[in-house]
């Protein structure tokens, strides 16, 4: 039976992978994978990782040294992986490209609704039997313009929800959905016209801090910004300044660019040294959740099912459908790429 080292694991991970214990032996480690913890992987056949695990060159070199040539991501994003180093070490990196677009899109809209109708404030007040309505006024989402950045599966579900509320939707995506009726606009146009902006795109170097000081300056006064994708898409310092200057009306974040050592654990008894995060959390028009948008029973079941399918393909010697192929991305000729021809990269 193949042995899998599962890093940055939680109780719900153990539960979701429990049905597959007859197929694989899992060792669940609460620690994130890093250069300090990679030694825990020695003696295993593969590692399973999550969004904030360190899969840099040094860590991948160590995995290769231990004879480990497969990394299974329990997520869609892979900005934490050095694909060039993985390719050089002949390490297969496999992800879960989609688990529940509904979970994340619904959470994004929950953030929007809560901010607009001040649900977080009303909840705190009512627990003290304070039923005063001052400061709880919102606005109709009906006929407001929402700018959706990224029209992949999650973005498209979010668009459907927004249309259900009668919102006007404009979109930006460098790879538009073919034959759709979406209104695609330039990024600048989206910033200028949107009452609400929701991010639904992966993080790559080209779009890191796509929402920065200059972008915020182009936006409508009072714009709502929702991010359930990756924290690095937003320059947090610029966002804080935008809130202070009242250019940004409200912010809902399920992700934060410096979340790696904070999210997914209880820090309530610690002094947080991140001044930007501390100030953001204190603002009454900001809601921050702990990267939980994906956290539904359906999503966890799909993550486990797809990850096990990925492992079956790898250990079974067949084509790995969800492998991240460095060679594909660098080679302009699909016919010259093994993965593009449904073959293993190495």
N, C-alpha and C positions, 0 to 999 in steps of 0.2 A: 504494500500500500504506500502510495506517494505521500511524503510529509511536507506540509505547507506551513511556513511561518507567517502568521497574520499580524501585521503591525498596526498600531494606532487603533486597536480594536475596542469595541464597547459591548455591553451586555446584549444589545439588540443584534450585533453582528454574530455573536455566538448562537443566538436563537435562530437567526435566519439561515445559518449554515448547518444547523443541527440535522436537518433531513438528509444531509449528504455525508454524514460521518461514516457510513458503510463504504463509501467510495474513496474518501481521502482522510488522512489524519491531520487535523488542524491543531496548531499550537498558537493560542491567542496571547499576544503581547500588548499591554496597554501603552508601552513606549512607542513613540514615533521612530521610524527608521531614520537613522543618521549615521555619521561616521563613528559616533560613540556607541551606538547600539547594534551596528551591523554584525558584530560578532555573534549576536543571538541567532543569526540565520545560518551559522555554520552547521553542517550536517543535515540541512534540509534540502529538498529537491527543488523548491521554488519559494518565492516570497509573494505575499499579497499585501498591497499597500493602498493608501487613501490620499486625499488631496494635499495634505500638508507634510507627507513623508518626503524626506530628502533623497532624491534619486539623481544626485549630481555625479560628475565623473569619478570622484574619489570613492563614493559609495558603490557605484557600479563596478569599478575596478576590483573592489573587495569582494563583491558578490561573485565575480568571474573567478577570482582567486580561490573562492570556496567551492567552485564547480557548479554554481547556480547560474542557469542561463534562461530563466523565465521570471518575469515580473508581471503579476496580474493586478491591475488597478481596479478598485471597487468604485470607479467613478468615470465620468466622461472626459473631464479636463486632464491635461497632461503637461501643463506649463512647468511643473516641478520635476520633469524628466529631461535629462540630457540625452536626446535621441542619438546624437552623433557618437557619444561615448558608448551607448548601448549597442549601436551597430558595430562599432570597432571591437567591442568585447563579445560580439555575437550573442547578445542577450535579447531574447524576444520580449517585447513590451506589448501587453494586450490590455485593452480597456473595455468598459461597458459603455458603448456609445449612447444608449438611451435606456432609461429605466422607468421613468414616469414623468413625461413632460407636463402632465396634469398637476402633479404634486408641486412642482416648482412654479408653474404659471399661476396656480391657485394661491400659493403663498405670496407671490408678488402682488397679486390683487388684494389679498388680505392686508398687506402692509399699506397699500394705497387707501383702502377703505378705512382702516383704523386711524391713519393720519388725518384723512379728510374729515371724518366725523368725530375725531378726538376720543375714540373708544378707550385708549389707554388712560386718558385723564378721567373720563367718566367712571371707569372701573375703580380707580383709586378713590375718587370722591364718594361714590356710593357705598363703599365699604365703611366710610366714616359717617354714613347717613347724611352726606352733603349732596343735596339734589339741586343745587344751584346750577343754572344753565349758562351763566356768564362764561365766555371764552370757549364755548363748545360749538360755535357756528361753523358749518362746513359749506360746501357748494355742490350743486348738481353735477355729477359726472356726465350726464346726458348732454350731448352736443359739444363737449369739450374735446380738444385735440390731444391725442396721446401719440408720442413719437416712440416707435419700437425699434431699437437698435439690435439687429440680428433676427432673421426670420427662419431659423431652423425649427425643429419640432416644438421646442418650448415657446419660442417667439410666436409661432402660429397658433398655439393653444391660447396664449395670452391675447392675441388679436381677436380670436373668437369670443373670449370673455368680454373684452372691451366693446366689441360690436353689440354684444348682448345688452350692455348698459347704454347703448345708443351713442357711443363715443365715435368721433371721427378719427380714423387711424392713418398715420403716415409712417413710412418705414425707411430705414437705411440698412443696406447690406451690400457688401462688395460682390456678393454672388446671389443676385435676386432669384426668387422662385419663378421658374419658367411657367408661362401660361396662367399666372395668377392675376387676380384683380386688385392686388395690393398697389397702393400709391407710393412708389419709391421716389425719394427725394435725396438731395445731397445732405451731407451731415450738417453743414452750416444752416441749410434751410430747415432741417428738423429742429436744430437748437432754437432757431428764431421763432418758429411757429407753435411749438408744443407747450401745452399747459402741464402735461405730465410726460416724463421721459423714463422709459423702462429698458434696462439693459439685459439682453439675452444672447450674448456672444461669448466665444472663448477668449481667453487672454493669450495674446501673442505679442512679440516685441513691437510690432507695428501699431498696436492699439493701446499699449500701456499708457495710462494717464490720458486717455482720449477725452475724458472730462477733466479739464484743468482750468486754470484761471481764465485763459483766453476763451475757452468754450463757454464757461459760465457767464462771461461778459456778454455773449451773444444771445443768451437765453432771456425769456420773458421774466419780468419781475414777479416773484412768487411761484416760480416753477416748482413742481414736485419731482424729485428724482428717486427712482427705485432701482436697487441693484441686487439681484439674486444670482449673479453670474460669477464674477471673480473680483476680488477687492482691488486688484491692481489696475482695473479699468478707470478708477477714479483717483485723482490726486487728493488725498484726504485733507491736507493743509488748505488747499484751494477751496475745497468743499466747506470746511469750517469757516473760512473767511466769507464765502458766499452766504452762509447762514447768518453770520454776525452782521453783515451789511444788508440783510433782508432781501437780497437778490434771489436767494433760494428760499422758497416758502416752507418746504418740509422735505425730509429725507427718510427713506426706509431702506435699511441695509441688512441683508442676511450674510454679507461677506465684508471683509475688511482687509486692506492690503498687508497689515502687520498681524494677522490673526493667528499665525502658525503656532505661537507659544501661549496663546490665550484661549482660543475657542476649543470646545469639546471637553472642558474641564472646569471644576469649581475653583474660582479665584476670589471668592467672597471674603476670605480672611487675609488676602495679600494686598500689598500696596502696589498699584499698577503704575509702572513707570512711563507708560505711553500717554503723554499729556494730551495729544490730539484725540485719542479715543475717549479719555476721561472727560474732556470738554464736550465731545459730541453726545455722549450718553446723558450728560446733564441737561442738554437742551430740551425744552418741552415739545419741540416740533421735529424730534428725531426719534425713530424706533429702530433699535438694533437687535436682531435675533442672531442666534449662535450657529449660523450655517446649517439651519435645520429645514430649509425649504424642501429638500428631497425626502424628508423623514416621514414617509407613510408606510403602512404595512405592504401595500402593493409595490412600492418602489424597492423596499428592502428584499421582498421576495424575488423581484425581477433582477436585482443586482446579484443575489446569490445564484439564481438559476443561470444567468448569462456567464458569470464568472466560472462556474463549474463547467459549463459548456466550453468555455475558452480553455480550461485545463484539460478537458477530455480531448480536444483537438490537438493541443500541444503534446501531451503525453502519448496520444494515440498515433502521432506521426502524420496527421493529415494537415491540410491547409488551415491556417489560423485566420479565420474570417475577420476578427476584430483586432488584428495586430496593427500597431502603429509602425509604418514603414518609413524609415529615414531615407532609404534609397529612392522610394517613389517620389518623395518631396523634392529631392535634388535632381532627379533625372527627368528631362523634358520629353523623352521618348517612352511612352507607356509600354511599347513592345519590348523595350530593353529591360524592363523591370519585372522581376520574378513575381512580386506580390500583385502587380497589376494583371498578371496572367494567371492568377489563382494558384501560385506556387509559393513555397516557403522562401523567405529572403536568403536563408543560409541553413 
